Amino acid sequence: MKLIFLARQLSRGGAERQLVTLAAGLAARGHQVKVATFYGGGALESDLVAAGVPLIVIGKSGRWDVLGFLVRLVRLLRAERPDLVHGYLPVPNVLATLCRPLVSGLRPRLKPRLKVVWGVRASNMLTSRYDWLSRLFYAAERCLAAGADLIIANSAAGAEHARDQGFPSDRLWVIANGIDTDRFSGEAAPRFSGEAAPRTRVRTAWGFDKDQVVIGLPARLDPMKDHPTFLAAAALVAAREPRARFVCVGDGPADYRADLADCGHALGLDGRLIWAGPHDDMPAVYSGFDLGCSASAFGEGFSNALAEMMACGVPCVATEVGDARRIIGVTGEIVPPGDAEALAAALLRLLERRALDPAALAAAARARILNYFSVAALVERSEAALLEMLSKP
């Protein structure tokens, strides 16, 4: 199988991390895999190169470089002649579909036409919270869905939402994300048999000591992730638990970052809340957490951050968005989105559970990921779906 993954950029993000993981896994199974991106310079490019997967930067000069970019994309696909192109997220999905007639029309008559696979990574997106161009591509995705040969959703919630939007049910597969449990491992930074170097390092950098209880939210600064509700819940927890400290890991637009910082200040979280910015060494970051949180209000499909924290032995509280309940099982707490009081109460309950037997709670969280969300399962199921699709005329 010869395939090209198409993505905007290999920046820090759950979808991008999964793309790199899947591309490497399929290449290791003997398939001819390349990744093409609109822009170069992404933080995950080095991981792709280390896995031996070729990277092609098509080169897009900016938002309005449309026609020239499409010409370069078509030329690339004609030159590479892949069996399929696999888009990740709405813009690559739409562009892959639009380019296919220009590519397949010039392919040798005896060779099957280029197949197009879509990657659906979200569920109930509130497009009204984003700009007009983002809304346009979500609308285009709905209109062009019938042209996809295969649509892979990384969550049951995402697949259900896609069906509601008119995506063809007979071409929809649900394949959960796979977590690298060697990289994301509590064993790499044990927390219950003496302080481990990564934990000590990150907590010292944050200004927290070993007796404080650190609750972390790893998420880009985006309305979807609902930092305001997390901050409101943090203030409620802080009023009940004097040892509680809070860390937000991730980055976003400067104006939104400033608004969130003002929100934290207004809630009286100064000295108890750290804006840690983006990090490359997320296993070390997770080792510094005592509890993890996902406060997303909408749009989440399969939360990589949630599963990664659990793989590192961090028990979590999450809002019931996307497949959060399926990921957590009984190892943590699930609450309605947008409800700061419910989120605070769940964090306090989980702190009580952790106090009774922290090692058992950590082991249960990790076991959940090991048993249900492995990289091997992701690669095997993806390979089966792609090969089945290619076998059809």
VMD Tcl script that draws the C-alpha trace (Angstrom):
set ca {
  {0.00 0.00 0.00}
  {1.34 3.40 -1.01}
  {-0.20 6.31 0.84}
  {0.29 9.98 1.58}
  {-1.02 11.62 4.72}
  {-2.05 15.23 4.20}
  {-2.01 17.72 7.09}
  {-1.68 21.43 7.64}
  {1.44 21.22 9.82}
  {3.03 18.82 12.30}
  {2.63 21.19 15.22}
  {1.96 20.17 18.81}
  {-1.51 18.71 18.95}
  {-3.43 15.50 19.43}
  {-4.33 14.96 15.78}
  {-0.78 15.66 14.66}
  {0.66 13.29 17.26}
  {-1.68 10.55 16.11}
  {-0.79 11.13 12.47}
  {2.92 10.70 13.23}
  {2.21 7.59 15.33}
  {0.05 5.98 12.64}
  {2.40 6.88 9.79}
  {5.33 5.34 11.67}
  {3.32 2.24 12.54}
  {2.18 1.62 8.97}
  {5.70 2.20 7.63}
  {7.02 -0.35 10.12}
  {4.56 -2.86 8.68}
  {6.08 -2.46 5.22}
  {3.80 0.11 3.60}
  {5.13 3.01 1.54}
  {4.19 6.02 3.65}
  {4.89 9.72 3.23}
  {3.49 12.76 5.00}
  {2.78 15.99 3.11}
  {2.18 19.23 5.02}
  {1.07 22.69 3.97}
  {3.68 24.35 6.19}
  {7.07 23.27 7.51}
  {8.69 23.79 10.88}
  {6.26 21.81 13.02}
  {7.45 20.58 16.42}
  {6.67 16.92 15.58}
  {8.66 16.79 12.34}
  {11.70 15.39 14.16}
  {9.61 12.49 15.48}
  {8.49 11.64 11.96}
  {12.02 11.78 10.61}
  {13.26 9.63 13.50}
  {10.68 7.01 12.48}
  {12.08 7.00 8.94}
  {8.94 8.40 7.31}
  {9.64 10.94 4.52}
  {8.19 14.42 4.99}
  {7.17 16.60 2.05}
  {6.54 20.28 2.74}
  {4.32 21.53 -0.08}
  {4.83 25.15 0.89}
  {1.92 27.49 1.51}
  {2.80 31.14 1.85}
  {-0.30 32.04 3.84}
  {-4.07 31.82 4.15}
  {-4.71 33.34 0.73}
  {-2.22 31.20 -1.17}
  {-4.97 28.95 -2.53}
  {-4.72 28.39 -6.28}
  {-0.94 28.17 -6.34}
  {-1.00 25.77 -3.42}
  {-3.61 23.56 -5.12}
  {-1.47 23.41 -8.25}
  {1.53 22.28 -6.18}
  {-0.58 19.69 -4.36}
  {-1.91 18.25 -7.63}
  {1.60 18.09 -9.06}
  {2.80 16.27 -5.96}
  {0.05 13.66 -6.13}
  {0.61 13.12 -9.85}
  {4.32 12.64 -9.29}
  {3.97 10.34 -6.27}
  {1.00 8.29 -7.61}
  {-0.15 7.02 -4.21}
  {-2.94 4.50 -3.87}
  {-4.63 6.81 -1.42}
  {-4.35 10.20 0.23}
  {-5.43 10.40 3.86}
  {-6.48 13.82 5.09}
  {-6.40 14.87 8.72}
  {-8.98 17.50 9.77}
  {-11.45 19.45 7.56}
  {-9.14 21.53 5.36}
  {-6.92 18.61 4.22}
  {-10.03 16.43 3.83}
  {-11.69 18.98 1.54}
  {-8.57 19.72 -0.51}
  {-7.80 16.03 -1.05}
  {-11.31 15.52 -2.40}
  {-11.19 18.56 -4.67}
  {-7.83 17.53 -6.10}
  {-8.76 13.94 -6.92}
  {-10.38 14.59 -10.36}
  {-7.29 16.53 -11.43}
  {-5.04 13.68 -10.33}
  {-7.02 10.58 -11.29}
  {-7.91 11.90 -14.74}
  {-4.29 11.68 -15.86}
  {-3.41 8.38 -14.21}
  {-2.82 5.34 -16.43}
  {-6.15 3.79 -17.43}
  {-5.32 0.40 -15.93}
  {-4.38 1.84 -12.53}
  {-7.24 2.34 -10.03}
  {-8.27 5.91 -9.34}
  {-6.82 7.73 -6.36}
  {-8.76 6.89 -3.20}
  {-9.46 9.59 -0.63}
  {-9.65 8.89 3.11}
  {-10.85 11.42 5.63}
  {-9.77 11.71 9.25}
  {-12.54 13.05 11.51}
  {-11.01 14.11 14.81}
  {-13.80 16.10 16.48}
  {-17.42 15.66 17.50}
  {-19.93 18.44 18.15}
  {-17.91 21.43 16.98}
  {-19.50 24.83 17.66}
  {-18.34 26.48 14.45}
  {-19.91 29.78 15.52}
  {-16.95 30.20 17.91}
  {-14.49 30.35 14.99}
  {-13.87 32.61 11.98}
  {-15.76 32.53 8.69}
  {-13.08 30.57 6.83}
  {-13.16 27.76 9.39}
  {-16.96 27.70 9.12}
  {-16.67 27.55 5.33}
  {-14.46 24.46 5.43}
  {-16.73 22.68 7.91}
  {-19.64 23.39 5.55}
  {-17.60 22.20 2.55}
  {-16.75 19.01 4.43}
  {-20.46 18.29 4.89}
  {-21.13 18.91 1.19}
  {-18.24 16.76 -0.05}
  {-18.52 13.86 2.40}
  {-20.13 11.59 -0.20}
  {-16.93 11.86 -2.23}
  {-14.76 10.24 0.43}
  {-14.01 6.55 -0.07}
  {-13.48 6.01 3.66}
  {-14.07 8.19 6.71}
  {-12.23 7.30 9.92}
  {-13.48 8.88 13.14}
  {-11.32 8.58 16.23}
  {-14.35 8.49 18.53}
  {-17.84 7.04 18.63}
  {-19.12 10.54 19.43}
  {-17.38 11.91 16.34}
  {-18.88 9.21 14.13}
  {-22.36 9.86 15.48}
  {-21.99 13.59 14.87}
  {-20.71 12.91 11.34}
  {-23.78 10.78 10.58}
  {-25.99 13.57 11.87}
  {-24.22 15.92 9.46}
  {-25.02 13.65 6.52}
  {-21.74 11.75 6.19}
  {-22.31 8.32 4.57}
  {-22.71 5.69 7.30}
  {-21.50 2.84 5.11}
  {-18.06 4.45 4.83}
  {-17.60 5.39 8.48}
  {-15.17 3.47 10.71}
  {-14.46 4.23 14.37}
  {-10.81 3.67 15.24}
  {-9.75 4.99 18.63}
  {-6.44 6.77 19.08}
  {-3.42 4.77 20.17}
  {-1.22 5.89 23.07}
  {2.50 5.13 23.20}
  {2.54 3.59 26.66}
  {6.32 3.22 26.62}
  {6.76 6.96 26.21}
  {3.82 7.87 28.42}
  {4.58 5.78 31.46}
  {4.35 6.36 35.16}
  {7.22 3.89 35.49}
  {9.50 6.42 33.80}
  {8.82 8.81 36.69}
  {7.57 6.83 39.72}
  {5.66 8.94 42.17}
  {5.13 6.66 45.13}
  {8.60 5.33 45.94}
  {10.55 8.53 46.34}
  {10.65 11.63 44.17}
  {11.65 11.07 40.55}
  {13.85 13.54 38.72}
  {11.25 14.67 36.13}
  {8.61 15.27 38.80}
  {11.01 17.19 40.99}
  {12.27 19.23 38.04}
  {8.89 20.37 36.75}
  {7.39 21.04 40.16}
  {10.44 23.08 41.17}
  {10.12 25.08 37.94}
  {6.48 25.76 38.81}
  {7.35 26.73 42.36}
  {5.43 23.88 43.99}
  {6.69 21.66 46.78}
  {6.14 17.94 47.34}
  {3.35 18.44 49.88}
  {1.16 20.46 47.54}
  {-1.48 18.83 45.36}
  {-1.10 19.78 41.70}
  {-4.07 19.65 39.32}
  {-3.10 20.02 35.66}
  {-5.00 21.01 32.53}
  {-2.93 20.29 29.38}
  {-4.72 21.94 26.45}
  {-4.18 24.61 23.85}
  {-5.72 27.96 24.72}
  {-8.88 27.69 22.65}
  {-12.59 28.23 23.44}
  {-13.18 24.51 22.86}
  {-11.03 23.64 25.89}
  {-13.08 25.90 28.21}
  {-10.36 27.24 30.48}
  {-12.81 29.71 32.12}
  {-14.84 26.84 33.60}
  {-11.63 25.14 34.80}
  {-10.49 28.38 36.45}
  {-13.85 28.86 38.16}
  {-13.68 25.26 39.42}
  {-10.08 25.81 40.57}
  {-11.18 28.75 42.69}
  {-13.84 26.57 44.34}
  {-11.33 23.77 44.99}
  {-8.78 26.25 46.37}
  {-11.33 27.47 48.90}
  {-11.73 23.91 50.21}
  {-8.21 22.51 49.82}
  {-5.37 24.81 50.87}
  {-2.72 22.51 49.39}
  {-4.25 22.66 45.88}
  {-2.23 24.22 43.06}
  {-3.14 24.46 39.38}
  {-1.17 24.32 36.13}
  {-2.39 25.12 32.61}
  {-0.03 23.73 29.98}
  {-0.40 24.93 26.39}
  {-0.40 28.04 24.26}
  {-2.75 30.06 22.09}
  {-3.46 33.54 20.71}
  {-1.93 36.32 22.77}
  {-5.19 38.19 23.31}
  {-7.03 35.07 24.51}
  {-4.08 34.17 26.74}
  {-4.24 37.62 28.32}
  {-8.01 37.32 28.87}
  {-7.55 33.99 30.64}
  {-4.77 35.39 32.82}
  {-7.09 38.25 33.82}
  {-9.80 35.69 34.62}
  {-7.45 33.76 36.92}
  {-6.42 36.96 38.68}
  {-10.04 38.03 39.18}
  {-10.82 34.64 40.74}
  {-8.04 35.10 43.30}
  {-5.78 32.36 41.92}
  {-2.57 34.40 42.00}
  {0.19 32.33 43.60}
  {-1.76 29.12 43.11}
  {-2.04 29.03 39.31}
  {0.77 28.64 36.78}
  {0.50 29.30 33.04}
  {3.25 26.92 31.96}
  {3.05 27.50 28.20}
  {3.82 24.76 25.64}
  {6.13 21.85 26.47}
  {7.81 19.17 24.38}
  {8.46 16.74 27.24}
  {4.87 15.96 28.18}
  {5.66 12.76 30.13}
  {7.75 14.90 32.49}
  {4.93 17.45 32.72}
  {2.39 14.75 33.56}
  {4.72 13.36 36.22}
  {4.31 16.67 38.03}
  {0.51 16.31 38.22}
  {-1.39 14.64 41.05}
  {-4.68 14.92 39.17}
  {-5.40 15.69 35.54}
  {-8.35 17.51 34.03}
  {-10.04 17.87 30.65}
  {-12.66 20.64 30.79}
  {-13.64 20.77 27.11}
  {-17.01 22.34 26.35}
  {-17.51 20.93 22.85}
  {-15.76 19.49 19.82}
  {-13.60 16.88 21.54}
  {-13.45 13.49 19.86}
  {-10.79 11.40 21.56}
  {-8.73 13.44 23.99}
  {-5.08 12.45 23.62}
  {-4.09 14.50 26.64}
  {-6.60 12.68 28.82}
  {-5.37 9.24 27.71}
  {-1.70 10.26 27.95}
  {-2.13 11.47 31.53}
  {-3.83 8.22 32.46}
  {-1.07 6.21 30.79}
  {1.34 8.06 33.08}
  {-0.72 7.00 36.09}
  {-2.49 10.33 36.59}
  {-6.17 9.93 37.62}
  {-8.42 12.36 35.77}
  {-11.65 14.31 35.82}
  {-13.20 15.12 32.44}
  {-16.31 16.73 31.04}
  {-18.60 14.41 29.14}
  {-17.62 15.57 25.68}
  {-16.59 13.19 22.91}
  {-15.44 9.80 24.18}
  {-14.20 10.97 27.59}
  {-16.42 8.51 29.47}
  {-15.19 5.64 27.30}
  {-11.57 6.61 27.98}
  {-11.87 7.09 31.75}
  {-14.16 4.19 32.60}
  {-14.38 3.92 36.40}
  {-10.85 5.18 37.05}
  {-11.79 8.86 37.39}
  {-14.76 11.22 37.31}
  {-17.05 12.50 34.53}
  {-19.07 15.74 34.80}
  {-21.30 17.80 32.49}
  {-19.50 20.44 30.40}
  {-19.61 24.06 31.46}
  {-20.50 23.33 35.11}
  {-17.78 24.71 37.36}
  {-19.44 23.52 40.59}
  {-19.74 19.95 39.30}
  {-16.15 20.02 38.10}
  {-14.88 21.29 41.45}
  {-16.88 18.66 43.34}
  {-15.48 15.89 41.12}
  {-11.91 17.11 41.62}
  {-12.41 17.10 45.39}
  {-13.92 13.58 45.27}
  {-10.99 12.30 43.25}
  {-8.54 13.91 45.68}
  {-10.27 11.95 48.46}
  {-10.04 8.71 46.46}
  {-6.38 9.38 45.77}
  {-5.65 9.96 49.45}
  {-6.93 6.46 50.31}
  {-4.65 4.56 47.88}
  {-2.71 6.68 45.35}
  {-0.78 3.75 43.88}
  {-3.91 1.70 43.16}
  {-5.65 4.66 41.51}
  {-2.61 5.36 39.35}
  {-2.33 1.70 38.34}
  {-6.00 1.54 37.40}
  {-5.73 4.62 35.18}
  {-2.71 3.23 33.35}
  {-4.23 -0.23 32.98}
  {-7.28 1.29 31.29}
  {-5.10 2.72 28.52}
  {-2.94 -0.39 28.19}
  {-5.99 -2.59 27.78}
  {-8.07 -0.50 25.39}
  {-6.05 2.17 23.59}
  {-2.72 0.76 22.41}
  {-0.73 1.89 19.38}
  {-0.80 -1.68 18.07}
  {-4.61 -1.64 17.98}
  {-4.61 1.73 16.20}
  {-2.19 0.54 13.50}
  {-3.80 -2.87 12.98}
  {-7.35 -1.51 12.71}
  {-6.26 1.34 10.43}
  {-4.37 -1.04 8.16}
  {-7.39 -3.35 7.94}
  {-9.74 -0.45 7.09}
  {-7.43 0.97 4.42}
  {-6.77 -2.39 2.76}
  {-10.47 -3.25 2.74}
  {-11.26 0.10 1.13}
  {-8.56 -0.39 -1.52}
  {-9.90 -3.83 -2.38}
  {-13.21 -2.31 -3.51}
  {-13.62 -0.96 -7.06}
}
mol new
graphics top color blue
foreach p $ca { graphics top sphere $p radius 0.5 }
foreach p [lrange $ca 0 end-1] q [lrange $ca 1 end] { graphics top cylinder $p $q radius 0.2 }
display resetview
